[in-house]
Amino acid sequence: MSNYFWKSATLILLAIMSFFAGFTAKGIDFTCWTPMLSVKFALVCSLVVLLVQVPSIISAFIDYRRAKNER
Protein backbone atom coordinates (compact mmCIF):
# COMPACT_ATOMS: atom_id res chain seq x y z
CA MET A 1 0.00 0.00 0.00
CA SER A 2 1.79 3.08 -1.23
CA ASN A 3 -1.00 5.52 -0.49
CA TYR A 4 -0.67 5.71 3.31
CA PHE A 5 0.99 9.13 3.03
CA TRP A 6 -1.96 10.43 0.98
CA LYS A 7 -4.48 9.15 3.53
CA SER A 8 -2.69 10.51 6.60
CA ALA A 9 -1.90 13.85 4.95
CA THR A 10 -5.54 14.21 3.90
CA LEU A 11 -6.81 13.59 7.42
CA ILE A 12 -4.32 16.03 8.96
CA LEU A 13 -5.14 18.75 6.43
CA LEU A 14 -8.86 18.14 6.95
CA ALA A 15 -8.49 18.61 10.71
CA ILE A 16 -6.47 21.81 10.28
CA MET A 17 -8.85 23.30 7.71
CA SER A 18 -11.94 22.44 9.73
CA PHE A 19 -10.47 24.09 12.82
CA PHE A 20 -9.63 27.31 11.01
CA ALA A 21 -12.93 27.34 9.12
CA GLY A 22 -14.72 27.86 12.43
CA PHE A 23 -13.37 31.38 12.90
CA THR A 24 -15.60 34.28 11.97
CA ALA A 25 -14.10 37.65 11.20
CA LYS A 26 -14.92 41.23 10.44
CA GLY A 27 -12.30 42.42 8.03
CA ILE A 28 -9.05 40.99 9.33
CA ASP A 29 -9.96 40.83 13.04
CA PHE A 30 -11.09 37.42 14.26
CA THR A 31 -14.21 37.97 16.38
CA CYS A 32 -15.10 34.47 17.58
CA TRP A 33 -14.79 30.75 16.92
CA THR A 34 -17.91 28.81 15.89
CA PRO A 35 -17.62 25.06 16.54
CA MET A 36 -20.71 24.27 14.48
CA LEU A 37 -19.15 25.87 11.42
CA SER A 38 -16.06 23.71 11.92
CA VAL A 39 -18.21 20.59 12.14
CA LYS A 40 -20.13 21.48 8.97
CA PHE A 41 -16.90 22.16 7.08
CA ALA A 42 -15.40 18.88 8.29
CA LEU A 43 -18.45 16.90 7.19
CA VAL A 44 -18.54 18.49 3.75
CA CYS A 45 -14.82 17.99 3.20
CA SER A 46 -15.04 14.39 4.43
CA LEU A 47 -17.80 13.74 1.92
CA VAL A 48 -15.71 15.23 -0.88
CA VAL A 49 -12.68 13.14 0.09
CA LEU A 50 -14.86 10.03 0.21
CA LEU A 51 -16.25 10.74 -3.25
CA VAL A 52 -12.74 11.24 -4.62
CA GLN A 53 -11.58 7.97 -3.04
CA VAL A 54 -14.52 5.84 -4.23
CA PRO A 55 -12.76 4.54 -7.38
CA SER A 56 -9.71 3.39 -5.40
CA ILE A 57 -11.90 1.84 -2.71
CA ILE A 58 -13.82 -0.12 -5.33
CA SER A 59 -10.66 -1.30 -7.08
CA ALA A 60 -9.11 -2.34 -3.75
CA PHE A 61 -12.27 -4.28 -2.87
CA ILE A 62 -12.25 -6.02 -6.26
CA ASP A 63 -8.56 -6.93 -5.90
CA TYR A 64 -9.21 -8.28 -2.41
CA ARG A 65 -12.10 -10.43 -3.60
CA ARG A 66 -10.08 -11.68 -6.59
CA ALA A 67 -7.14 -12.63 -4.34
CA LYS A 68 -9.51 -14.34 -1.88
CA ASN A 69 -11.10 -16.40 -4.66
CA GLU A 70 -7.73 -17.51 -6.05
CA ARG A 71 -6.74 -19.18 -2.77
KOLLO-307967 format. One record per residue: residue number from 1; y, x, z of N, C-alpha, C, O in turn. Coordinates in nm, 3 decimals. Example, Ala and Ser with C-alpha at 12.3 -4.5 7.8 and 13.67 -1.06 7.14 Angstrom:
2
ATOM   pos      n_c2      n_c1      n_c3     ca_c2     ca_c1     ca_c3      c_c2      c_c1      c_c3      o_c2      o_c1      o_c3
ATOM     1    -0.569     1.319     0.780    -0.450     1.230     0.780    -0.330     1.320     0.780    -0.332     1.424     0.846
ATOM     2    -0.225     1.285     0.708    -0.106     1.367     0.714     0.003     1.290     0.787     0.114     1.341     0.804
This chain:
71
ATOM   pos      n_c2      n_c1      n_c3     ca_c2     ca_c1     ca_c3      c_c2      c_c1      c_c3      o_c2      o_c1      o_c3
ATOM     1    -0.118     0.084     0.000     0.000     0.000     0.000     0.125     0.089     0.000     0.158     0.151     0.101
ATOM     2     0.191     0.094    -0.111     0.308     0.179    -0.123     0.437     0.104    -0.099     0.545     0.162    -0.113
ATOM     3     0.430    -0.022    -0.064     0.552    -0.100    -0.049     0.588    -0.127     0.097     0.663    -0.221     0.124
ATOM     4     0.535    -0.048     0.191     0.571    -0.067     0.331     0.718    -0.035     0.355     0.783    -0.102     0.436
ATOM     5     0.772     0.065     0.287     0.913     0.099     0.303     1.000    -0.018     0.259     1.099    -0.049     0.325
ATOM     6     0.965    -0.082     0.148     1.043    -0.196     0.098     1.041    -0.309     0.199     1.145    -0.371     0.224
ATOM     7     0.925    -0.338     0.258     0.915    -0.448     0.353     0.993    -0.419     0.480     1.066    -0.506     0.529
ATOM     8     0.979    -0.300     0.535     1.051    -0.269     0.660     1.201    -0.257     0.636     1.280    -0.300     0.720
ATOM     9     1.241    -0.201     0.524     1.385    -0.190     0.495     1.445    -0.329     0.474     1.559    -0.353     0.515
ATOM    10     1.372    -0.419     0.411     1.421    -0.554     0.390     1.441    -0.626     0.522     1.542    -0.694     0.540
ATOM    11     1.347    -0.613     0.614     1.359    -0.681     0.742     1.474    -0.624     0.825     1.546    -0.700     0.891
ATOM    12     1.493    -0.494     0.821     1.603    -0.432     0.896     1.737    -0.475     0.837     1.828    -0.510     0.912
ATOM    13     1.750    -0.471     0.706     1.875    -0.514     0.643     1.901    -0.663     0.666     2.016    -0.702     0.684
ATOM    14     1.798    -0.744     0.667     1.814    -0.886     0.695     1.867    -0.909     0.837     1.955    -0.993     0.857
ATOM    15     1.815    -0.835     0.933     1.861    -0.849     1.071     2.007    -0.805     1.085     2.085    -0.871     1.153
ATOM    16     2.043    -0.696     1.021     2.181    -0.647     1.028     2.276    -0.745     0.961     2.381    -0.778     1.018
ATOM    17     2.242    -0.792     0.842     2.330    -0.885     0.771     2.345    -1.017     0.845     2.454    -1.073     0.850
ATOM    18     2.234    -1.067     0.903     2.244    -1.194     0.973     2.328    -1.182     1.099     2.395    -1.278     1.137
ATOM    19     2.324    -1.067     1.165     2.409    -1.047     1.282     2.556    -1.048     1.243     2.637    -1.117     1.305
ATOM    20     2.591    -0.972     1.140     2.731    -0.963     1.101     2.782    -1.088     1.029     2.903    -1.110     1.023
ATOM    21     2.691    -1.169     0.976     2.734    -1.293     0.912     2.782    -1.396     1.014     2.850    -1.491     0.978
ATOM    22     2.747    -1.378     1.140     2.786    -1.472     1.243     2.929    -1.459     1.289     2.978    -1.545     1.363
ATOM    23     2.999    -1.355     1.249     3.138    -1.337     1.290     3.230    -1.423     1.205     3.216    -1.429     1.082
ATOM    24     3.324    -1.487     1.269     3.428    -1.560     1.197     3.559    -1.484     1.215     3.581    -1.420     1.318
ATOM    25     3.644    -1.492     1.116     3.765    -1.410     1.120     3.882    -1.484     1.059     3.866    -1.569     0.971
ATOM    26     3.998    -1.450     1.107     4.123    -1.492     1.044     4.187    -1.364     0.992     4.230    -1.278     1.069
ATOM    27     4.191    -1.354     0.861     4.242    -1.230     0.803     4.143    -1.118     0.829     4.030    -1.123     0.782
ATOM    28     4.186    -1.018     0.903     4.099    -0.905     0.933     4.060    -0.901     1.081     3.981    -0.816     1.121
ATOM    29     4.114    -0.992     1.162     4.083    -0.996     1.304     3.963    -1.085     1.329     3.964    -1.203     1.291
ATOM    30     3.860    -1.030     1.391     3.742    -1.109     1.426     3.776    -1.197     1.546     3.816    -1.147     1.650
ATOM    31     3.759    -1.329     1.531     3.797    -1.421     1.638     3.680    -1.455     1.729     3.697    -1.460     1.851
ATOM    32     3.562    -1.478     1.673     3.447    -1.510     1.758     3.317    -1.484     1.680     3.319    -1.456     1.560
ATOM    33     3.207    -1.495     1.752     3.075    -1.479     1.692     3.002    -1.611     1.704     2.992    -1.667     1.813
ATOM    34     2.950    -1.662     1.593     2.881    -1.791     1.589     2.732    -1.767     1.567     2.691    -1.732     1.456
ATOM    35     2.650    -1.786     1.670     2.506    -1.762     1.654     2.440    -1.854     1.551     2.349    -1.813     1.480
ATOM    36     2.487    -1.978     1.542     2.427    -2.071     1.448     2.447    -2.026     1.304     2.359    -2.045     1.219
ATOM    37     2.562    -1.968     1.275     2.587    -1.915     1.142     2.493    -1.799     1.111     2.446    -1.785     0.998
ATOM    38     2.466    -1.716     1.211     2.371    -1.606     1.192     2.231    -1.658     1.164     2.160    -1.604     1.079
ATOM    39     2.191    -1.763     1.235     2.059    -1.821     1.214     2.047    -1.882     1.074     1.946    -1.863     1.007
ATOM    40     2.150    -1.954     1.031     2.148    -2.013     0.897     2.139    -1.906     0.790     2.063    -1.919     0.694
ATOM    41     2.218    -1.799     0.806     2.216    -1.690     0.708     2.079    -1.624     0.706     2.027    -1.593     0.599
ATOM    42     2.020    -1.602     0.823     1.888    -1.540     0.829     1.782    -1.626     0.762     1.696    -1.574     0.692
ATOM    43     1.788    -1.756     0.782     1.690    -1.845     0.719     1.705    -1.848     0.567     1.606    -1.845     0.495
ATOM    44     1.827    -1.853     0.520     1.849    -1.854     0.375     1.804    -1.722     0.313     1.738    -1.721     0.209
ATOM    45     1.840    -1.611     0.375     1.799    -1.482     0.320     1.648    -1.463     0.327     1.588    -1.403     0.238
ATOM    46     1.585    -1.512     0.433     1.439    -1.504     0.443     1.373    -1.584     0.332     1.272    -1.541     0.276
ATOM    47     1.428    -1.699     0.301     1.374    -1.780     0.192     1.388    -1.709     0.058     1.297    -1.713    -0.024
ATOM    48     1.502    -1.645     0.037     1.523    -1.571    -0.088     1.426    -1.455    -0.099     1.368    -1.432    -0.205
ATOM    49     1.408    -1.381     0.011     1.314    -1.268     0.009     1.172    -1.317    -0.016     1.096    -1.254    -0.089
ATOM    50     1.135    -1.430     0.044     1.003    -1.486     0.021     0.984    -1.524    -0.125     0.879    -1.497    -0.184
ATOM    51     1.084    -1.587    -0.184     1.074    -1.625    -0.325     1.062    -1.504    -0.416     0.992    -1.507    -0.517
ATOM    52     1.132    -1.397    -0.381     1.124    -1.274    -0.462     0.986    -1.210    -0.447     0.936    -1.150    -0.542
ATOM    53     0.926    -1.222    -0.330     0.797    -1.158    -0.304     0.676    -1.240    -0.347     0.564    -1.190    -0.344
ATOM    54     0.696    -1.365    -0.387     0.584    -1.452    -0.423     0.493    -1.392    -0.530     0.371    -1.398    -0.514
ATOM    55     0.545    -1.334    -0.638     0.454    -1.276    -0.738     0.366    -1.164    -0.681     0.247    -1.157    -0.713
ATOM    56     0.421    -1.078    -0.598     0.339    -0.971    -0.540     0.240    -1.024    -0.437     0.131    -0.970    -0.423
ATOM    57     0.277    -1.129    -0.366     0.184    -1.190    -0.271     0.066    -1.252    -0.345    -0.049    -1.239    -0.303
ATOM    58     0.095    -1.320    -0.455    -0.012    -1.382    -0.533    -0.103    -1.276    -0.593    -0.225    -1.291    -0.590
ATOM    59    -0.046    -1.170    -0.648    -0.130    -1.066    -0.708    -0.213    -0.994    -0.601    -0.327    -0.957    -0.627
ATOM    60    -0.157    -0.973    -0.483    -0.234    -0.911    -0.375    -0.348    -1.001    -0.330    -0.457    -0.953    -0.301
ATOM    61    -0.324    -1.132    -0.324    -0.428    -1.227    -0.287    -0.539    -1.230    -0.392    -0.657    -1.235    -0.357
ATOM    62    -0.502    -1.226    -0.519    -0.602    -1.225    -0.626    -0.684    -1.097    -0.621    -0.807    -1.102    -0.636
ATOM    63    -0.620    -0.983    -0.601    -0.693    -0.856    -0.590    -0.787    -0.857    -0.470    -0.899    -0.806    -0.479
ATOM    64    -0.744    -0.913    -0.360    -0.828    -0.921    -0.241    -0.951    -1.007    -0.267    -1.063    -0.969    -0.231
ATOM    65    -0.930    -1.121    -0.330    -1.043    -1.210    -0.360    -1.139    -1.146    -0.460    -1.261    -1.161    -0.449
ATOM    66    -1.084    -1.075    -0.558    -1.168    -1.008    -0.659    -1.253    -0.898    -0.593    -1.371    -0.884    -0.624
ATOM    67    -1.191    -0.821    -0.502    -1.263    -0.714    -0.434    -1.370    -0.773    -0.339    -1.478    -0.716    -0.322
ATOM    68    -1.339    -0.886    -0.280    -1.434    -0.951    -0.188    -1.554    -1.004    -0.266    -1.667    -0.998    -0.217
ATOM    69    -1.531    -1.056    -0.386    -1.640    -1.110    -0.466    -1.727    -1.002    -0.528    -1.843    -1.028    -0.560
ATOM    70    -1.674    -0.882    -0.545    -1.751    -0.773    -0.605    -1.849    -0.711    -0.505    -1.943    -0.643    -0.545
ATOM    71    -1.828    -0.734    -0.379    -1.918    -0.674    -0.277    -2.050    -0.740    -0.273    -2.136    -0.701    -0.194
